[in-house]
Amino acid sequence: MPPKFKRHLNDEEVTGSVKSERRNLLEEDSDEEEDFFLRGPSGPRFGPRNDKIRHVQNQVDEVIDVMQENITKVIERGERLDDLQDKSESLSDNATAFSNRAKQLRRQMWWRGCKMKAIIALVAVIVLLVIIVPIVLKYHT
């Protein structure tokens, strides 16, 4: 359904509305990209304002460099921590294996000691029997 009222705009109204629209866009909060397209490229400005901007930009660049170095150091530190964690896990595994092997060796040595004590006791009993039996047989006969 077509509109009931049709308004015809003349060139002044169109041009004026474009200018007011452009002014409204520039006055509102806009970013640099929009300003570039609305105002066009701005050439270098000379004077104290440009020096301040350049000084602030240099400070920002320095901060960016420092932050990039810090991020690099944090990443390297994380890698070193990962390596250290891997080494500590390996050391823990080796310590556990060493402990188990030490317990096994202690048991073996304990049994070896028990066997030696049993052999010495058996030899002592045999020697005593060899000495005592002939003496006892001599007195009983």
Disulfide bonds with the S-S distance in Angstrom:
none
